[in-house]
Amino acid sequence: MFMGIEGTGVLLAYLFSILSALLCVAYGIINWNKPGDENEKVEIEEEIRWEQHEPELMESGRLR
């Protein structure tokens, strides 16, 4: 019993959780300032136009 760890399964769970946290942080640092989708602005504009012309949304009063 090392530091309250009963078996190898518990030890592996601790190690894998710490390793996965470190990998997530590394992935975030690497991809921090990468540009997003270039078509994002166009997609947002298309969605706004669709919502403005959707009859169900207009009838329910969610869009004015």
All heavy atoms as TSV, in Angstrom:
chain	resi	resn	atom	element	x	y	z
A	1	MET	N	N	0.847	-1.171	0.000
A	1	MET	CA	C	0.000	0.000	0.000
A	1	MET	C	C	0.892	1.233	0.000
A	1	MET	O	O	1.496	1.597	0.980
A	1	MET	CB	C	-0.885	-0.030	1.241
A	1	MET	CG	C	-1.858	1.100	1.277
A	1	MET	SD	S	-3.247	0.703	2.300
A	1	MET	CE	C	-2.981	1.777	3.655
A	2	PHE	N	N	0.953	1.854	-1.147
A	2	PHE	CA	C	1.806	3.016	-1.358
A	2	PHE	C	C	0.924	4.249	-1.473
A	2	PHE	O	O	0.126	4.369	-2.405
A	2	PHE	CB	C	2.640	2.810	-2.625
A	2	PHE	CG	C	3.481	3.980	-2.997
A	2	PHE	CD1	C	4.598	4.301	-2.249
A	2	PHE	CD2	C	3.166	4.760	-4.088
A	2	PHE	CE1	C	5.378	5.380	-2.593
A	2	PHE	CE2	C	3.947	5.834	-4.441
A	2	PHE	CZ	C	5.061	6.151	-3.687
A	3	MET	N	N	0.990	5.149	-0.511
A	3	MET	CA	C	0.215	6.392	-0.491
A	3	MET	C	C	-1.295	6.124	-0.601
A	3	MET	O	O	-2.025	6.850	-1.266
A	3	MET	CB	C	0.667	7.320	-1.619
A	3	MET	CG	C	2.074	7.842	-1.422
A	3	MET	SD	S	2.706	8.875	-2.747
A	3	MET	CE	C	1.394	10.019	-3.034
A	4	GLY	N	N	-1.781	5.057	-0.027
A	4	GLY	CA	C	-3.203	4.758	-0.030
A	4	GLY	C	C	-3.691	4.078	-1.287
A	4	GLY	O	O	-4.883	3.905	-1.474
A	5	ILE	N	N	-2.776	3.678	-2.158
A	5	ILE	CA	C	-3.159	3.012	-3.409
A	5	ILE	C	C	-3.169	1.509	-3.155
A	5	ILE	O	O	-2.147	0.912	-2.844
A	5	ILE	CB	C	-2.190	3.389	-4.545
A	5	ILE	CG1	C	-2.252	4.895	-4.789
A	5	ILE	CG2	C	-2.521	2.630	-5.810
A	5	ILE	CD1	C	-1.225	5.407	-5.761
A	6	GLU	N	N	-4.335	0.897	-3.281
A	6	GLU	CA	C	-4.511	-0.513	-2.935
A	6	GLU	C	C	-3.944	-1.474	-3.976
A	6	GLU	O	O	-3.409	-2.501	-3.639
A	6	GLU	CB	C	-5.998	-0.803	-2.733
A	6	GLU	CG	C	-6.585	-0.107	-1.533
A	6	GLU	CD	C	-6.030	-0.633	-0.220
A	6	GLU	OE1	O	-5.719	-1.825	-0.113
A	6	GLU	OE2	O	-5.914	0.181	0.715
A	7	GLY	N	N	-4.115	-1.176	-5.244
A	7	GLY	CA	C	-3.680	-2.127	-6.256
A	7	GLY	C	C	-3.162	-1.429	-7.506
A	7	GLY	O	O	-3.144	-0.206	-7.615
A	8	THR	N	N	-2.739	-2.238	-8.464
A	8	THR	CA	C	-2.182	-1.680	-9.703
A	8	THR	C	C	-3.257	-0.997	-10.543
A	8	THR	O	O	-2.959	-0.058	-11.282
A	8	THR	CB	C	-1.497	-2.781	-10.530
A	8	THR	OG1	O	-2.437	-3.805	-10.817
A	8	THR	CG2	C	-0.314	-3.339	-9.799
A	9	GLY	N	N	-4.501	-1.456	-10.449
A	9	GLY	CA	C	-5.577	-0.821	-11.211
A	9	GLY	C	C	-5.801	0.615	-10.786
A	9	GLY	O	O	-6.015	1.505	-11.618
A	10	VAL	N	N	-5.750	0.854	-9.491
A	10	VAL	CA	C	-5.917	2.211	-8.972
A	10	VAL	C	C	-4.735	3.077	-9.397
A	10	VAL	O	O	-4.897	4.225	-9.804
A	10	VAL	CB	C	-6.068	2.196	-7.439
A	10	VAL	CG1	C	-6.136	3.597	-6.874
A	10	VAL	CG2	C	-7.279	1.383	-7.041
A	11	LEU	N	N	-3.553	2.513	-9.316
A	11	LEU	CA	C	-2.348	3.240	-9.729
A	11	LEU	C	C	-2.428	3.610	-11.204
A	11	LEU	O	O	-2.130	4.746	-11.588
A	11	LEU	CB	C	-1.101	2.404	-9.457
A	11	LEU	CG	C	0.233	3.026	-9.876
A	11	LEU	CD1	C	0.492	4.300	-9.085
A	11	LEU	CD2	C	1.355	2.035	-9.700
A	12	LEU	N	N	-2.843	2.668	-12.045
A	12	LEU	CA	C	-2.976	2.954	-13.478
A	12	LEU	C	C	-4.052	4.003	-13.735
A	12	LEU	O	O	-3.887	4.859	-14.611
A	12	LEU	CB	C	-3.296	1.671	-14.241
A	12	LEU	CG	C	-2.147	0.662	-14.346
A	12	LEU	CD1	C	-2.631	-0.617	-15.012
A	12	LEU	CD2	C	-0.984	1.265	-15.116
A	13	ALA	N	N	-5.133	3.971	-13.002
A	13	ALA	CA	C	-6.192	4.977	-13.175
A	13	ALA	C	C	-5.657	6.371	-12.859
A	13	ALA	O	O	-5.928	7.331	-13.586
A	13	ALA	CB	C	-7.376	4.646	-12.290
A	14	TYR	N	N	-4.899	6.503	-11.768
A	14	TYR	CA	C	-4.299	7.789	-11.428
A	14	TYR	C	C	-3.334	8.245	-12.515
A	14	TYR	O	O	-3.354	9.395	-12.936
A	14	TYR	CB	C	-3.557	7.714	-10.092
A	14	TYR	CG	C	-4.443	7.859	-8.892
A	14	TYR	CD1	C	-4.584	6.821	-7.979
A	14	TYR	CD2	C	-5.127	9.043	-8.641
A	14	TYR	CE1	C	-5.386	6.944	-6.861
A	14	TYR	CE2	C	-5.930	9.180	-7.528
A	14	TYR	CZ	C	-6.063	8.124	-6.648
A	14	TYR	OH	O	-6.857	8.255	-5.539
A	15	LEU	N	N	-2.476	7.338	-12.954
A	15	LEU	CA	C	-1.486	7.706	-13.965
A	15	LEU	C	C	-2.142	8.111	-15.280
A	15	LEU	O	O	-1.755	9.111	-15.902
A	15	LEU	CB	C	-0.516	6.543	-14.202
A	15	LEU	CG	C	0.449	6.247	-13.054
A	15	LEU	CD1	C	1.281	5.002	-13.374
A	15	LEU	CD2	C	1.354	7.433	-12.792
A	16	PHE	N	N	-3.149	7.359	-15.718
A	16	PHE	CA	C	-3.814	7.681	-16.978
A	16	PHE	C	C	-4.612	8.982	-16.884
A	16	PHE	O	O	-4.688	9.742	-17.850
A	16	PHE	CB	C	-4.705	6.537	-17.446
A	16	PHE	CG	C	-3.945	5.390	-18.031
A	16	PHE	CD1	C	-4.263	4.092	-17.678
A	16	PHE	CD2	C	-2.915	5.587	-18.925
A	16	PHE	CE1	C	-3.568	3.021	-18.215
A	16	PHE	CE2	C	-2.208	4.536	-19.468
A	16	PHE	CZ	C	-2.532	3.246	-19.112
A	17	SER	N	N	-5.189	9.272	-15.747
A	17	SER	CA	C	-5.926	10.531	-15.613
A	17	SER	C	C	-4.972	11.726	-15.639
A	17	SER	O	O	-5.265	12.748	-16.261
A	17	SER	CB	C	-6.771	10.536	-14.351
A	17	SER	OG	O	-5.959	10.480	-13.210
A	18	ILE	N	N	-3.831	11.596	-14.997
A	18	ILE	CA	C	-2.837	12.672	-15.027
A	18	ILE	C	C	-2.270	12.819	-16.432
A	18	ILE	O	O	-2.115	13.941	-16.939
A	18	ILE	CB	C	-1.724	12.406	-13.995
A	18	ILE	CG1	C	-2.296	12.535	-12.585
A	18	ILE	CG2	C	-0.552	13.360	-14.186
A	18	ILE	CD1	C	-1.378	12.052	-11.485
A	19	LEU	N	N	-1.985	11.706	-17.090
A	19	LEU	CA	C	-1.456	11.747	-18.451
A	19	LEU	C	C	-2.467	12.368	-19.411
A	19	LEU	O	O	-2.101	13.195	-20.256
A	19	LEU	CB	C	-1.084	10.339	-18.921
A	19	LEU	CG	C	-0.530	10.216	-20.335
A	19	LEU	CD1	C	0.783	10.974	-20.453
A	19	LEU	CD2	C	-0.346	8.765	-20.699
A	20	SER	N	N	-3.737	12.021	-19.281
A	20	SER	CA	C	-4.743	12.591	-20.177
A	20	SER	C	C	-4.904	14.090	-19.931
A	20	SER	O	O	-5.100	14.862	-20.876
A	20	SER	CB	C	-6.080	11.877	-20.019
A	20	SER	OG	O	-6.624	12.119	-18.749
A	21	ALA	N	N	-4.807	14.529	-18.693
A	21	ALA	CA	C	-4.882	15.958	-18.398
A	21	ALA	C	C	-3.707	16.697	-19.041
A	21	ALA	O	O	-3.882	17.770	-19.629
A	21	ALA	CB	C	-4.900	16.189	-16.897
A	22	LEU	N	N	-2.517	16.126	-18.953
A	22	LEU	CA	C	-1.348	16.748	-19.577
A	22	LEU	C	C	-1.476	16.797	-21.093
A	22	LEU	O	O	-1.104	17.794	-21.728
A	22	LEU	CB	C	-0.076	16.001	-19.168
A	22	LEU	CG	C	0.325	16.133	-17.701
A	22	LEU	CD1	C	1.530	15.228	-17.400
A	22	LEU	CD2	C	0.634	17.570	-17.354
A	23	LEU	N	N	-2.020	15.738	-21.684
A	23	LEU	CA	C	-2.219	15.731	-23.136
A	23	LEU	C	C	-3.250	16.774	-23.559
A	23	LEU	O	O	-3.089	17.427	-24.594
A	23	LEU	CB	C	-2.638	14.346	-23.611
A	23	LEU	CG	C	-1.548	13.279	-23.589
A	23	LEU	CD1	C	-2.127	11.911	-23.934
A	23	LEU	CD2	C	-0.441	13.649	-24.563
A	24	CYS	N	N	-4.298	16.944	-22.773
A	24	CYS	CA	C	-5.308	17.967	-23.082
A	24	CYS	C	C	-4.706	19.368	-23.011
A	24	CYS	O	O	-4.994	20.213	-23.857
A	24	CYS	CB	C	-6.489	17.857	-22.129
A	24	CYS	SG	S	-7.536	16.429	-22.434
A	25	VAL	N	N	-3.876	19.615	-22.014
A	25	VAL	CA	C	-3.229	20.924	-21.891
A	25	VAL	C	C	-2.283	21.158	-23.066
A	25	VAL	O	O	-2.259	22.246	-23.657
A	25	VAL	CB	C	-2.480	21.035	-20.548
A	25	VAL	CG1	C	-1.581	22.255	-20.514
A	25	VAL	CG2	C	-3.467	21.070	-19.403
A	26	ALA	N	N	-1.522	20.147	-23.446
A	26	ALA	CA	C	-0.605	20.280	-24.582
A	26	ALA	C	C	-1.372	20.536	-25.872
A	26	ALA	O	O	-0.989	21.397	-26.673
A	26	ALA	CB	C	0.253	19.021	-24.709
A	27	TYR	N	N	-2.463	19.834	-26.084
A	27	TYR	CA	C	-3.276	20.036	-27.277
A	27	TYR	C	C	-3.834	21.462	-27.305
A	27	TYR	O	O	-3.836	22.121	-28.343
A	27	TYR	CB	C	-4.424	19.026	-27.305
A	27	TYR	CG	C	-5.346	19.198	-28.473
A	27	TYR	CD1	C	-5.018	18.666	-29.716
A	27	TYR	CD2	C	-6.550	19.884	-28.339
A	27	TYR	CE1	C	-5.867	18.822	-30.789
A	27	TYR	CE2	C	-7.397	20.054	-29.411
A	27	TYR	CZ	C	-7.057	19.518	-30.641
A	27	TYR	OH	O	-7.897	19.695	-31.701
A	28	GLY	N	N	-4.283	21.956	-26.159
A	28	GLY	CA	C	-4.807	23.311	-26.089
A	28	GLY	C	C	-3.745	24.353	-26.386
A	28	GLY	O	O	-4.010	25.341	-27.068
A	29	ILE	N	N	-2.548	24.149	-25.882
A	29	ILE	CA	C	-1.459	25.092	-26.134
A	29	ILE	C	C	-1.081	25.091	-27.611
A	29	ILE	O	O	-0.875	26.147	-28.213
A	29	ILE	CB	C	-0.246	24.762	-25.244
A	29	ILE	CG1	C	-0.564	25.082	-23.789
A	29	ILE	CG2	C	1.000	25.511	-25.703
A	29	ILE	CD1	C	0.473	24.597	-22.799
A	30	ILE	N	N	-1.010	23.917	-28.211
A	30	ILE	CA	C	-0.627	23.815	-29.619
A	30	ILE	C	C	-1.671	24.473	-30.512
A	30	ILE	O	O	-1.334	25.161	-31.481
A	30	ILE	CB	C	-0.424	22.333	-30.014
A	30	ILE	CG1	C	0.832	21.791	-29.330
A	30	ILE	CG2	C	-0.330	22.167	-31.515
A	30	ILE	CD1	C	1.005	20.295	-29.439
A	31	ASN	N	N	-2.946	24.290	-30.211
A	31	ASN	CA	C	-4.018	24.783	-31.080
A	31	ASN	C	C	-4.630	26.093	-30.595
A	31	ASN	O	O	-5.710	26.465	-31.041
A	31	ASN	CB	C	-5.114	23.724	-31.185
A	31	ASN	CG	C	-4.618	22.504	-31.898
A	31	ASN	OD1	O	-4.017	22.599	-32.953
A	31	ASN	ND2	N	-4.855	21.353	-31.318
A	32	TRP	N	N	-3.977	26.807	-29.719
A	32	TRP	CA	C	-4.547	27.998	-29.097
A	32	TRP	C	C	-4.937	29.067	-30.121
A	32	TRP	O	O	-6.048	29.559	-30.127
A	32	TRP	CB	C	-3.531	28.571	-28.110
A	32	TRP	CG	C	-4.055	29.737	-27.348
A	32	TRP	CD1	C	-3.915	31.050	-27.667
A	32	TRP	CD2	C	-4.813	29.700	-26.137
A	32	TRP	NE1	N	-4.529	31.827	-26.733
A	32	TRP	CE2	C	-5.099	31.026	-25.770
A	32	TRP	CE3	C	-5.270	28.672	-25.327
A	32	TRP	CZ2	C	-5.816	31.350	-24.643
A	32	TRP	CZ3	C	-5.989	29.000	-24.196
A	32	TRP	CH2	C	-6.251	30.323	-23.864
A	33	ASN	N	N	-4.046	29.452	-30.988
A	33	ASN	CA	C	-4.292	30.573	-31.901
A	33	ASN	C	C	-4.471	30.140	-33.350
A	33	ASN	O	O	-4.300	30.957	-34.245
A	33	ASN	CB	C	-3.157	31.584	-31.814
A	33	ASN	CG	C	-3.224	32.400	-30.546
A	33	ASN	OD1	O	-4.319	32.707	-30.075
A	33	ASN	ND2	N	-2.085	32.740	-29.991
A	34	LYS	N	N	-4.814	28.907	-33.578
A	34	LYS	CA	C	-5.045	28.478	-34.951
A	34	LYS	C	C	-6.326	29.114	-35.459
A	34	LYS	O	O	-7.313	29.217	-34.732
A	34	LYS	CB	C	-5.147	26.956	-35.036
A	34	LYS	CG	C	-3.802	26.291	-34.935
A	34	LYS	CD	C	-3.893	24.860	-35.340
A	34	LYS	CE	C	-2.496	24.263	-35.330
A	34	LYS	NZ	N	-2.517	22.859	-35.667
A	35	PRO	N	N	-6.314	29.536	-36.714
A	35	PRO	CA	C	-7.525	30.170	-37.249
A	35	PRO	C	C	-8.666	29.163	-37.357
A	35	PRO	O	O	-8.457	27.977	-37.578
A	35	PRO	CB	C	-7.095	30.666	-38.628
A	35	PRO	CG	C	-5.912	29.838	-38.982
A	35	PRO	CD	C	-5.249	29.455	-37.691
A	36	GLY	N	N	-9.869	29.678	-37.206
A	36	GLY	CA	C	-11.048	28.829	-37.299
A	36	GLY	C	C	-11.435	28.589	-38.741
A	36	GLY	O	O	-10.671	28.843	-39.682
A	37	ASP	N	N	-12.638	28.141	-38.908
A	37	ASP	CA	C	-13.166	27.861	-40.232
A	37	ASP	C	C	-13.376	29.179	-40.960
A	37	ASP	O	O	-14.028	30.088	-40.473
A	37	ASP	CB	C	-14.481	27.093	-40.100
A	37	ASP	CG	C	-15.014	26.595	-41.410
A	37	ASP	OD1	O	-14.267	26.628	-42.408
A	37	ASP	OD2	O	-16.182	26.170	-41.446
A	38	GLU	N	N	-12.837	29.290	-42.181
A	38	GLU	CA	C	-12.961	30.518	-42.962
A	38	GLU	C	C	-14.399	30.752	-43.397
A	38	GLU	O	O	-14.802	31.867	-43.677
A	38	GLU	CB	C	-12.047	30.477	-44.189
A	38	GLU	CG	C	-10.568	30.615	-43.878
A	38	GLU	CD	C	-9.933	29.321	-43.398
A	38	GLU	OE1	O	-10.502	28.247	-43.659
A	38	GLU	OE2	O	-8.898	29.385	-42.746
A	39	ASN	N	N	-15.196	29.703	-43.463
A	39	ASN	CA	C	-16.575	29.830	-43.912
A	39	ASN	C	C	-17.530	30.118	-42.766
A	39	ASN	O	O	-18.739	30.166	-42.970
A	39	ASN	CB	C	-17.018	28.547	-44.627
A	39	ASN	CG	C	-16.200	28.298	-45.874
A	39	ASN	OD1	O	-15.803	29.229	-46.550
A	39	ASN	ND2	N	-15.951	27.043	-46.186
A	40	GLU	N	N	-17.023	30.319	-41.585
A	40	GLU	CA	C	-17.875	30.500	-40.413
A	40	GLU	C	C	-18.770	31.731	-40.559
A	40	GLU	O	O	-19.956	31.682	-40.251
A	40	GLU	CB	C	-17.014	30.621	-39.161
A	40	GLU	CG	C	-17.810	30.698	-37.890
A	40	GLU	CD	C	-16.906	30.704	-36.665
A	40	GLU	OE1	O	-15.678	30.591	-36.796
A	40	GLU	OE2	O	-17.457	30.843	-35.565
A	41	LYS	N	N	-18.220	32.831	-41.054
A	41	LYS	CA	C	-19.001	34.050	-41.213
A	41	LYS	C	C	-20.118	33.845	-42.232
A	41	LYS	O	O	-21.253	34.279	-42.007
A	41	LYS	CB	C	-18.087	35.198	-41.633
A	41	LYS	CG	C	-18.736	36.541	-41.615
A	41	LYS	CD	C	-17.739	37.639	-41.876
A	41	LYS	CE	C	-18.404	38.995	-41.738
A	41	LYS	NZ	N	-17.463	40.080	-41.955
A	42	VAL	N	N	-19.815	33.160	-43.308
A	42	VAL	CA	C	-20.823	32.888	-44.339
A	42	VAL	C	C	-21.913	31.987	-43.780
A	42	VAL	O	O	-23.109	32.215	-44.032
A	42	VAL	CB	C	-20.154	32.248	-45.578
A	42	VAL	CG1	C	-21.191	31.806	-46.598
A	42	VAL	CG2	C	-19.152	33.203	-46.199
A	43	GLU	N	N	-21.538	30.975	-43.017
A	43	GLU	CA	C	-22.518	30.061	-42.431
A	43	GLU	C	C	-23.434	30.780	-41.445
A	43	GLU	O	O	-24.632	30.513	-41.402
A	43	GLU	CB	C	-21.809	28.901	-41.740
A	43	GLU	CG	C	-21.135	27.953	-42.699
A	43	GLU	CD	C	-20.329	26.875	-42.003
A	43	GLU	OE1	O	-20.351	26.825	-40.754
A	43	GLU	OE2	O	-19.681	26.094	-42.700
A	44	ILE	N	N	-22.889	31.701	-40.670
A	44	ILE	CA	C	-23.707	32.453	-39.717
A	44	ILE	C	C	-24.713	33.324	-40.466
A	44	ILE	O	O	-25.883	33.404	-40.094
A	44	ILE	CB	C	-22.812	33.290	-38.781
A	44	ILE	CG1	C	-22.037	32.366	-37.845
A	44	ILE	CG2	C	-23.636	34.301	-37.985
A	44	ILE	CD1	C	-20.992	33.064	-37.008
A	45	GLU	N	N	-24.266	33.977	-41.539
A	45	GLU	CA	C	-25.167	34.811	-42.327
A	45	GLU	C	C	-26.277	33.979	-42.963
A	45	GLU	O	O	-27.437	34.401	-43.001
A	45	GLU	CB	C	-24.386	35.572	-43.388
A	45	GLU	CG	C	-23.480	36.642	-42.808
A	45	GLU	CD	C	-22.542	37.240	-43.836
A	45	GLU	OE1	O	-22.533	36.775	-45.001
A	45	GLU	OE2	O	-21.816	38.185	-43.470
A	46	GLU	N	N	-25.934	32.791	-43.469
A	46	GLU	CA	C	-26.937	31.909	-44.055
A	46	GLU	C	C	-27.953	31.461	-43.004
A	46	GLU	O	O	-29.151	31.395	-43.284
A	46	GLU	CB	C	-26.285	30.683	-44.681
A	46	GLU	CG	C	-25.549	30.969	-45.963
A	46	GLU	CD	C	-24.835	29.740	-46.493
A	46	GLU	OE1	O	-24.910	28.663	-45.868
A	46	GLU	OE2	O	-24.188	29.867	-47.540
A	47	GLU	N	N	-27.494	31.165	-41.805
A	47	GLU	CA	C	-28.395	30.739	-40.743
A	47	GLU	C	C	-29.340	31.864	-40.335
A	47	GLU	O	O	-30.526	31.637	-40.085
A	47	GLU	CB	C	-27.590	30.270	-39.529
A	47	GLU	CG	C	-28.444	29.639	-38.464
A	47	GLU	CD	C	-27.618	28.997	-37.379
A	47	GLU	OE1	O	-26.487	28.557	-37.647
A	47	GLU	OE2	O	-28.121	28.940	-36.254
A	48	ILE	N	N	-28.833	33.092	-40.292
A	48	ILE	CA	C	-29.685	34.239	-39.961
A	48	ILE	C	C	-30.756	34.424	-41.030
A	48	ILE	O	O	-31.929	34.637	-40.712
A	48	ILE	CB	C	-28.826	35.512	-39.789
A	48	ILE	CG1	C	-27.987	35.407	-38.520
A	48	ILE	CG2	C	-29.703	36.766	-39.767
A	48	ILE	CD1	C	-26.956	36.498	-38.367
A	49	ARG	N	N	-30.364	34.326	-42.312
A	49	ARG	CA	C	-31.353	34.455	-43.391
A	49	ARG	C	C	-32.390	33.349	-43.303
A	49	ARG	O	O	-33.578	33.593	-43.501
A	49	ARG	CB	C	-30.655	34.411	-44.759
A	49	ARG	CG	C	-30.004	35.718	-45.142
A	49	ARG	CD	C	-29.638	35.751	-46.611
A	49	ARG	NE	N	-28.822	34.627	-47.030
A	49	ARG	CZ	C	-27.495	34.598	-46.996
A	49	ARG	NH1	N	-26.816	35.636	-46.564
A	49	ARG	NH2	N	-26.827	33.535	-47.400
A	50	TRP	N	N	-31.976	32.116	-42.982
A	50	TRP	CA	C	-32.904	30.996	-42.876
A	50	TRP	C	C	-33.890	31.237	-41.742
A	50	TRP	O	O	-35.081	31.010	-41.886
A	50	TRP	CB	C	-32.137	29.700	-42.647
A	50	TRP	CG	C	-33.039	28.532	-42.458
A	50	TRP	CD1	C	-33.634	27.794	-43.429
A	50	TRP	CD2	C	-33.464	27.977	-41.208
A	50	TRP	NE1	N	-34.394	26.811	-42.857
A	50	TRP	CE2	C	-34.315	26.898	-41.502
A	50	TRP	CE3	C	-33.217	28.280	-39.880
A	50	TRP	CZ2	C	-34.910	26.129	-40.513
A	50	TRP	CZ3	C	-33.806	27.521	-38.906
A	50	TRP	CH2	C	-34.645	26.454	-39.223
A	51	GLU	N	N	-33.381	31.692	-40.598
A	51	GLU	CA	C	-34.249	31.924	-39.452
A	51	GLU	C	C	-35.253	33.033	-39.725
A	51	GLU	O	O	-36.376	32.997	-39.226
A	51	GLU	CB	C	-33.416	32.253	-38.217
A	51	GLU	CG	C	-32.695	31.059	-37.650
A	51	GLU	CD	C	-31.808	31.407	-36.471
A	51	GLU	OE1	O	-31.656	32.615	-36.164
A	51	GLU	OE2	O	-31.265	30.481	-35.848
A	52	GLN	N	N	-34.876	34.016	-40.507
A	52	GLN	CA	C	-35.783	35.119	-40.816
A	52	GLN	C	C	-36.912	34.675	-41.738
A	52	GLN	O	O	-37.977	35.272	-41.736
A	52	GLN	CB	C	-35.022	36.272	-41.448
A	52	GLN	CG	C	-34.135	36.989	-40.456
A	52	GLN	CD	C	-33.263	38.024	-41.114
A	52	GLN	OE1	O	-33.092	38.036	-42.329
A	52	GLN	NE2	N	-32.697	38.907	-40.302
A	53	HIS	N	N	-36.700	33.633	-42.518
A	53	HIS	CA	C	-37.704	33.182	-43.472
A	53	HIS	C	C	-38.403	31.897	-43.050
A	53	HIS	O	O	-39.213	31.369	-43.792
A	53	HIS	CB	C	-37.068	32.989	-44.859
A	53	HIS	CG	C	-36.605	34.280	-45.445
A	53	HIS	ND1	N	-35.302	34.704	-45.330
A	53	HIS	CD2	C	-37.262	35.251	-46.124
A	53	HIS	CE1	C	-35.178	35.874	-45.928
A	53	HIS	NE2	N	-36.351	36.233	-46.408
A	54	GLU	N	N	-38.127	31.407	-41.867
A	54	GLU	CA	C	-38.748	30.177	-41.385
A	54	GLU	C	C	-40.142	30.491	-40.853
A	54	GLU	O	O	-40.290	31.187	-39.855
A	54	GLU	CB	C	-37.901	29.542	-40.288
A	54	GLU	CG	C	-38.446	28.265	-39.733
A	54	GLU	CD	C	-38.515	27.147	-40.747
A	54	GLU	OE1	O	-37.681	27.100	-41.661
A	54	GLU	OE2	O	-39.417	26.308	-40.613
A	55	PRO	N	N	-41.193	29.964	-41.476
A	55	PRO	CA	C	-42.557	30.320	-41.058
A	55	PRO	C	C	-42.905	29.830	-39.653
A	55	PRO	O	O	-43.625	30.516	-38.934
A	55	PRO	CB	C	-43.446	29.648	-42.097
A	55	PRO	CG	C	-42.584	28.787	-42.918
A	55	PRO	CD	C	-41.163	29.124	-42.626
A	56	GLU	N	N	-42.425	28.676	-39.234
A	56	GLU	CA	C	-42.750	28.160	-37.903
A	56	GLU	C	C	-42.201	29.073	-36.810
A	56	GLU	O	O	-42.841	29.282	-35.784
A	56	GLU	CB	C	-42.209	26.747	-37.723
A	56	GLU	CG	C	-42.926	25.717	-38.552
A	56	GLU	CD	C	-42.303	24.345	-38.385
A	56	GLU	OE1	O	-41.419	24.178	-37.527
A	56	GLU	OE2	O	-42.708	23.437	-39.119
A	57	LEU	N	N	-41.028	29.602	-37.021
A	57	LEU	CA	C	-40.440	30.505	-36.025
A	57	LEU	C	C	-41.195	31.823	-35.973
A	57	LEU	O	O	-41.379	32.409	-34.914
A	57	LEU	CB	C	-38.971	30.765	-36.339
A	57	LEU	CG	C	-38.033	29.575	-36.180
A	57	LEU	CD1	C	-36.632	29.958	-36.628
A	57	LEU	CD2	C	-38.003	29.085	-34.751
A	58	MET	N	N	-41.646	32.283	-37.126
A	58	MET	CA	C	-42.386	33.526	-37.175
A	58	MET	C	C	-43.741	33.387	-36.482
A	58	MET	O	O	-44.175	34.271	-35.762
A	58	MET	CB	C	-42.597	33.969	-38.632
A	58	MET	CG	C	-41.302	34.237	-39.376
A	58	MET	SD	S	-40.369	35.600	-38.698
A	58	MET	CE	C	-41.206	36.924	-39.500
A	59	GLU	N	N	-44.429	32.251	-36.665
A	59	GLU	CA	C	-45.737	32.046	-36.074
A	59	GLU	C	C	-45.672	31.874	-34.568
A	59	GLU	O	O	-46.553	32.298	-33.841
A	59	GLU	CB	C	-46.409	30.809	-36.698
A	59	GLU	CG	C	-46.828	31.016	-38.138
A	59	GLU	CD	C	-47.303	29.741	-38.776
A	59	GLU	OE1	O	-47.412	28.713	-38.069
A	59	GLU	OE2	O	-47.577	29.760	-39.980
A	60	SER	N	N	-44.601	31.238	-34.084
A	60	SER	CA	C	-44.520	30.999	-32.648
A	60	SER	C	C	-44.100	32.237	-31.871
A	60	SER	O	O	-44.157	32.261	-30.659
A	60	SER	CB	C	-43.537	29.855	-32.361
A	60	SER	OG	O	-42.226	30.270	-32.692
A	61	GLY	N	N	-43.675	33.260	-32.576
A	61	GLY	CA	C	-43.292	34.501	-31.921
A	61	GLY	C	C	-41.878	34.523	-31.409
A	61	GLY	O	O	-41.481	35.430	-30.707
A	62	ARG	N	N	-41.097	33.515	-31.738
A	62	ARG	CA	C	-39.716	33.494	-31.275
A	62	ARG	C	C	-38.860	34.467	-32.069
A	62	ARG	O	O	-37.859	34.939	-31.606
A	62	ARG	CB	C	-39.138	32.090	-31.367
A	62	ARG	CG	C	-39.697	31.179	-30.293
A	62	ARG	CD	C	-38.921	29.927	-30.224
A	62	ARG	NE	N	-39.247	29.094	-31.371
A	62	ARG	CZ	C	-38.706	27.927	-31.625
A	62	ARG	NH1	N	-37.774	27.458	-30.831
A	62	ARG	NH2	N	-39.064	27.225	-32.665
A	63	LEU	N	N	-39.257	34.717	-33.302
A	63	LEU	CA	C	-38.510	35.662	-34.142
A	63	LEU	C	C	-39.434	36.821	-34.480
A	63	LEU	O	O	-40.586	36.633	-34.819
A	63	LEU	CB	C	-38.083	34.961	-35.430
A	63	LEU	CG	C	-36.628	34.661	-35.605
A	63	LEU	CD1	C	-36.393	33.922	-36.884
A	63	LEU	CD2	C	-35.738	35.820	-35.476
A	64	ARG	N	N	-38.926	37.993	-34.413
A	64	ARG	CA	C	-39.746	39.158	-34.762
A	64	ARG	C	C	-39.026	39.998	-35.759
A	64	ARG	O	O	-37.910	40.151	-35.815
A	64	ARG	CB	C	-40.066	39.960	-33.523
A	64	ARG	CG	C	-40.916	39.143	-32.617
A	64	ARG	CD	C	-41.170	39.880	-31.333
A	64	ARG	NE	N	-41.773	38.933	-30.418
A	64	ARG	CZ	C	-42.982	39.069	-29.922
A	64	ARG	NH1	N	-43.704	40.092	-30.241
A	64	ARG	NH2	N	-43.459	38.194	-29.115
